[in-house]
């Protein structure tokens, strides 16, 4: 049997973020006898998915994190990598801020390059300004442009580039069957977390300014003042966790808010929740929202998130200009109309089930190699 095609995936780190979860969903379901994933990460720290990657036959390599001051060192690290690893023919880049550097270097060594947009903003401040400057050239460098949504593609690559034949939307597909509502699982998880008698507001996301945890806590404070039998379940880790914990404590909500940290049991945690709160400042098309819809949970999301995310009737969009009181009132109003049901067919019909998407990606990678062997230009 011939060796599988090894595709190089580039990430900052392989922890449980949205893009990382998406690629791991694909990796678990792709035919690994035909296509294998190896990873280049910008950290030496052990990450959440490292053991699983290695157990599936993947390799993990490190390059230094880019700081601007180490521009030449960073570029040199990629030069050295490609010299040492001539076996790679395809690189799939998920780190947009430095993609113009590593994809350009990869092309020098004959690799076909893919740039993948997972977001619709870099945030604000000097760091965002520098990232925007660096990422502008990506649309001219990459052979193929991928995005999780039309909005994410337009934001990173520009409207014109997204009309070209080398632009593709790859849905943030999930293993939908794992998320289907199951009363036994719901009851067991609620008992484990001591939530049986409570109305549970949930959120899954890293503690980062983008996810707007401060506003989540403000909304929950208003909910708890009107209903004493409520809990807030915050799933994830991040640099702002300590700050949010302090805020919760200062508001006297410590006995009502559960910080779970990073968890592998996301399908079960979604089952345990009653409503899902997602007031992000910006997003591409979050994997978490697809998972939440697959679980049949009512969602309250900011209108900064693309309407493309609404693949069911479960998402309710609200303005971030609305007050925490208004958000809280809308959530409490829904309490008495919540009827969970099975949304599997809706997820599959919207082409967000992992099986079709992993097969499509496998064929895409293999066709790249066929083009290389035939001497056909990319794109």
N, C-alpha and C positions, 0 to 999 in steps of 0.2 A: 504494500500500500504506500502511495506517495505521501510525503510529509505535508502537513497542513500549511496553508498560507499564514504567515505570522504578520499581523497588523499591529503597528505601534500606536498606542493610545496615549495622548499627552494630557496630564492633569496636574493641578497644583498639589493635591494629595488625594488619597483614596479613602476618605471618610464618608459618612452617610449624608452627603449633600444631594441635591436634585439631579444634577448631571451625572454624578458618580453612581447614584441608584439606577438611573436610566441605562448606563453602559453595563452595569452588572446584571440587570435584567436581561439585556441582549446577550451578554456573555454566557449566562447560565443556559440560555435557550438556543444559541447558535450551534450548528453542527461542528463541534470542536475537532472532529477528525478531518474537516475540510478547512476551517478557519480558526486560528488561535489568536488570542490577544496577549500582547506584552505591554507593559506600562512604563512610561517615564514620568516620575513625579518630582516636584520641586521641594522635597523635604527628606530628611534622613530619619524622621520620627516614624515609629510604627503606626500604621493606620488601620482603621476598622476592617477594611476589606482585604488586607494583605494576605492573611492566612488562606482565605477562600480563593483568592487569585492563584496562589501557588498550588493549592489543592487541585485546581482545574487545569494545571499545566502552564500557567502564565509566569513570565519573568517580570521582575520589578527593578528598574534602574533609577538612579538619582542624578539630577543636575542641580546646581545651586539656584536658590530663589533669586529672582531678578530684583535689584534695588535701584537701578539707574547708575549708581556709582560703580557697579561691577559689570557694566555693559560688555566690555571686551572679554572679561573672564567668562561671562555667560555664553557669549558667541563661541568662544574657544572650546567650552565644554561640549557644545553641540557638534562642533567640527570634529573633536576627538571621538565623540560617540559614533558618528557615522563612519569614520575611518575604521573604528574597531568592530563595527557591526554592518558589514556590507550586505548581510542577508536580507535586510528589510527593503521592501519594494513599495510599501504603502504606509503613510503616516496620517493619523486622524487627530487633529488638534482641538482640544477643548479649552485651552488656556488662551483667551483672546488677546490679553494685554501684550504678550510677547510672541504671538503667532507669526508676525511679520519677520521676526528673527529666525525662529527655528524652522518654519516652513520654507523660507528662502534658502536656508542652509541645506535642508533636506533635498530641495530641487537640484542643488549643485551636485548632489551625490546620486541623482537619478531617481529619487522617490516620487511617486505620485502623491499629491498633497490634498488633504481635506481639512477645511476650517469649519467649525461647528459653533453656531450661536445659540446660547441657552438663555439669553437675557434681553432686556429692552432698555437698560441704562447701566452706567458705570457708577451711579451715585453722584456725589458732588465733592467739591474741594480740589486741591492741587493734585492728589493721587488720581482722581477721575480724569482730570484734564490731561495728565501725562498718558494715561491709558488710552484715551480717545485719540491722541496724536499717534501713538504707536500702532493702534489697530486700524487706522484709516487705510493703510496699504494692503491689508489682507485680501480685499476683493480683487486686487490685481495680481496677487502672488499665488493664491490657492488655485489648484486645478478644479476643485469642486467645492461648492458652498452649501453647507447643511444648516438647517435651523429647526428649532422645535415648534415654531409657529411663523406665520407670515410676518407678524409684527417684529419678532426677534430677528428675522432675516433682514427686513428693511432697515432696522436700527443699526445693525453691524455692517451690512454690505451695501446699503443704499437701494432705493427703489428700482433703479435701472438694472443693477446686477441681478436682482431677484426675478427679472423677466427673462434672463438668459437660460439656455438649456443646461447649464452646469449647476443650477440652483435646485435643491431638493428639500422638501419638508419631511423630516423623519419624526414621526409622532413619539412622544414620551410614553411608550407603551409599557404596560404592566402585566404581571401574571394575574389576570383579573379574577380567576376562580378562587384564588387565595383570600380575596376580600369580600366575597359574597356573604351577606348577612346570615349568621347562624346563632340562634338564641342561646344554645348551650354554651358556645364560646363567649358570647356577650356576658351571660350570667357568671361564668367562671372567672372572667377577667375582672368584672366589677367587684366580685367577692374578694379576689386577691388584692385589689387596690382599695378595698373598703369603701366602695362607691354605691353600694346597693340602694340606698335610700336617697340618693342625690341626683339632681339635674346637673349633668356634666358638660361643661364647655371645654373643648379641646383645641389644641394647636400643636402642629408638628413643624419644626424649623429650627435652624441654627440661631443662636443668640447673636444677631448681627443687626446693625441699624436698618437694613433693608426690610427686615421682617416685622419691625414696628412693635416690639414687645411692650414698650412703654404704653402705647395706646391699648394694647390687649388688656393690660392690667387695669388701666383706667376704665375700660368698658366693663370688665368683670367686677370692679368695685361698685359700679352703678347697679349691676345685676344683683350682687350680694346684698345691697341695701334694700332691695325690693323683695328678695327671696332668700331666706336664711339657709335653705336646703340645697345649696349649690356648691360645686367644686370646679376648680380650673386645673386642667391637666396640661402641663407644658412639657413636650417631648423634644429633646435635643440638647446640644452643648454649644459653647461659643464664648467669645471674648466678653460679651455683655451679660453673661449669666449672673455673675456676682452683683452687678449693678441692679439687675432686675430683682434678685433675691432681697436686696436691701430695700428697694421700693415696696415690695410686697410686705416686708416686715414693718416698715414705717407706716403703712396704711392699715396695719393690724389684720392682715389677711393670711398670715402664715399658716393658720390651721385650715385654710380653705384652698390653698394652692399646692399642687404636687409637682415637683420638679423631678422628672424621671431620668434625666440624662439621655445618652444615646441608647436606643433599644433596638433589638433585632425583631421584636414581635409587633411591628407596626400594624399588620392586619387585625390582630386581636385588640390592640389599643383603640383603633378606629371603631371597632364593634362596641367597645365600652363607653364611648362618648355619645352624647345626645345631639349636640350641635358642634360644628367645626368653624373656628374663627380664623380668618386669614386676611388681615388688613395691611398687606405689604405695600411698601412705597413704590415698588416696581417689580416686575417678574417677566420671564419669557412665557413659558406655559408649564407651570409647576407640576412635577410628577405627583407631588403630594395631593394636589387637587384632583388628579385623575384617580388616585387611590381612594380618596375620600368619597368620590362619586360612585366608585365601584362598590363601596361598603354601604351605600344607600343613605348616607348621613346628610342632613340639611346643612348648607354651607353659607356663611356670611363673609363675603370677600370685598375688598376695595375695588372701586371701578377703574383703578390704574391697571388692573390685570385684564389681559385681552379677553374679549368675548369668545374667542376661539376656545377658551378653556371650558366653556359651558357645553359639554357634550351630552348633558342630561338637563332635566329641569330643576336640579337640586341647588344650583348656585344662585344666591341673591346678591346683587351688587349694590354697594353703598359708597357714597362719597367720603373721602377722608376729610372733607370740609365739614361734614356733619359732626355733631358733638358725640362724646362717649355716651351721654344720656340717650340720644336718638338711636345709636347702635344698640344699646342695652334694651331699650323698649321694643325694638324690632325683634330681637332675639327672644325676649320673654313672651311676646305675642305669639311666636311660632311654637312655643312649648306645648300648647294644647292641640296643635294640628299636625304634630309629627307622627307620621306612619311610615316606618322603615319597610322597604320592599327590595326585591332582587332586581338589580340593574345590570346584570351580566350581559344580556342581549344588547342593551344600549351601548355598552362599552365596546363590545365586539363589532357592532354595526358601524361605530364611529372609527373603526380601524385603530383602536388603542390596545388591542390584545397582542401579547408579545410574540405569539407563534408566527403570525403573518409578517410582522415587522422584522423579526430576526432572520427569517428566510429571505426577505427582500434585501437586507443588508449583506447577507452572505453572498447572494448573487451579484450584488453591486461590487463588492471587493473582488470577486473572481473575474468579473468582466473587466476590471481595471488591469488585471494581470494579462488577460487575453489581448487587450489593446496594446500593452507594453510589448508582448511577444510578436504582435503583428506590426509593430512600429507605427501604430495609429496615434495621432495627437490626442492628448487628454481634453476633456470638456465636451 
